[in-house]
Amino acid sequence: MPALQAIDRALFGLVSFLAQLLLWLAVAMGFFQVVARFVLHSPLDWSEVLTRAAIIWVVMLGTALAFRSGTAIAVQFLHSRLRGPARRWLEHFIGATCVGFLLFLAWIGAQITYRVRFQSLAGLEISISWVYLAIPVGAALSALAVLLHWLMAPQASPTPAEPAPL
């Protein structure tokens, strides 16, 4: 397990770094677009497209990070009321359902990415498939994140604080 944890830390550390870098790029390009349009009176046709593409990648990479931390797959109401094997069965069910959906999304995303490979992204003159590639990459990373969260979770989940009686 230590090797798996090291790979997990390195991979999702890289994903986090890329997501943060792309978010900064989107902010900078958005700011640059406003300055170019309203201060320089010369709007840029490529900065808005680049901003949107960066935000799409940030969302898909951020989704993988959310799944890795377990925050995107919480069913807290039901989880807090179950104990022992029933709670672990719920965690297995949620994990399997998420992995199945994410692998399906990666497969469909890969097909879409392949189909649009000859279309150009207006303003940037690159293939739009580079933007669509965020779907299968993000979904595959998210599926891996769910599997890692599922495999590395303790067998006995800690009991959250009991809600106050009504």
Salt bridges, closest charged atoms under 4 A:
ASP8 OD2 - ARG68 NH2 2.79
GLU48 OE2 - ARG52 NH2 3.93
GLU91 OE2 - HIS79 NE2 2.69
GLU91 OE1 - ARG88 NH1 2.62
GLU162 OE2 - ARG83 NH2 2.26
